[in-house]
Amino acid sequence: MNKMAIKKANTAEKKESKKEKVTYTVEVTRVHDVSKDDKTRILFDAKVNGVAVSGMSYMEGVKDGKEWSMIRFPQTKAKNGKYYNVVWFPTSKELIEDVAKQIESML
């Protein structure tokens, strides 16, 4: 049997299967404000789809007249000196806004 025909069949099957969109629910469980100057930085723990995640941070500020906000994930330093996320999930503007509201209600 031709190996090339097998590879083409496998890639066609992969293209046909559609991935279901996964939604993430984040429930903030603990908050600690470590903001300095005009920069907001808040450390928090959360449950993401029921799994506890510790050591996340929420940051917001203004740069070039535009407001921004982001979530950072817990990281660890590898032997090569680089930092890598311990946990990660896709975020959206709506998810970040929801986390910000939960944090604000807990402060």
C-alpha positions in Angstrom: 0.0 0.0 0.0 1.2 3.5 -0.8 2.2 5.5 2.3 1.5 8.8 0.6 -2.2 7.7 0.1 -2.5 7.0 3.9 -1.1 10.4 4.8 -3.5 12.2 2.5 -6.4 10.3 3.9 -5.4 11.2 7.5 -5.1 14.9 6.8 -8.5 14.9 5.0 -10.1 13.4 8.1 -8.5 16.0 10.3 -9.8 18.8 8.2 -13.4 17.5 8.2 -13.6 17.1 12.0 -14.6 20.4 13.5 -13.4 21.4 17.0 -16.0 22.3 19.5 -15.5 25.7 21.0 -14.7 25.4 24.7 -16.0 28.1 27.1 -14.1 29.0 30.2 -15.7 30.2 33.4 -13.5 32.0 35.9 -14.6 32.4 39.5 -12.2 34.7 41.5 -11.7 33.2 45.0 -9.0 35.4 46.5 -7.6 38.9 45.8 -4.5 40.9 46.9 -3.8 44.4 45.7 -0.2 45.2 45.1 -0.6 48.4 43.0 2.1 51.0 42.9 2.0 54.6 41.5 -0.6 54.7 38.7 -0.2 51.1 37.7 -2.9 48.7 38.8 -1.6 45.2 39.7 -3.8 42.7 41.6 -2.8 39.2 42.4 -5.6 36.7 42.5 -6.5 33.0 42.7 -9.4 31.6 40.7 -11.3 28.5 39.8 -11.3 27.9 36.0 -13.9 25.5 35.0 -13.8 24.1 38.6 -9.9 23.8 38.7 -8.1 25.9 41.2 -5.4 28.1 39.8 -3.2 30.2 42.1 -0.8 33.0 41.4 -2.6 34.8 38.5 -2.4 38.6 38.2 -4.6 41.3 36.7 -3.1 44.5 35.4 -4.5 47.6 33.8 -3.2 51.0 32.8 -3.0 53.7 30.2 -0.4 53.8 27.4 -0.4 56.4 24.6 -3.9 57.5 25.6 -5.4 54.1 25.4 -6.6 52.0 28.3 -5.5 48.4 28.5 -6.0 45.4 30.8 -4.6 41.9 30.8 -4.4 38.7 32.8 -1.1 37.1 33.4 -0.7 33.4 34.2 1.5 31.8 36.9 5.0 31.1 35.6 8.1 29.1 36.5 11.7 29.7 35.6 13.3 26.8 33.6 17.0 25.8 33.7 17.6 27.7 30.5 16.7 31.0 32.4 13.4 31.5 30.5 10.0 31.8 32.1 7.1 29.5 31.0 3.4 29.6 31.9 2.4 26.8 34.3 -1.2 27.1 33.2 -2.8 28.8 30.2 -6.2 29.3 28.7 -7.5 31.6 26.0 -8.8 34.9 27.2 -11.1 37.4 25.5 -12.0 41.0 26.2 -15.3 39.8 27.8 -13.6 37.3 30.1 -11.1 40.0 31.3 -13.9 42.4 32.0 -15.7 39.7 34.0 -12.6 39.0 36.0 -12.2 42.8 36.6 -15.7 43.1 37.9 -15.3 40.1 40.3 -12.0 41.6 41.6 -13.5 45.0 42.1 -16.4 43.5 44.1 -13.9 41.7 46.4 -11.6 44.7 47.1 
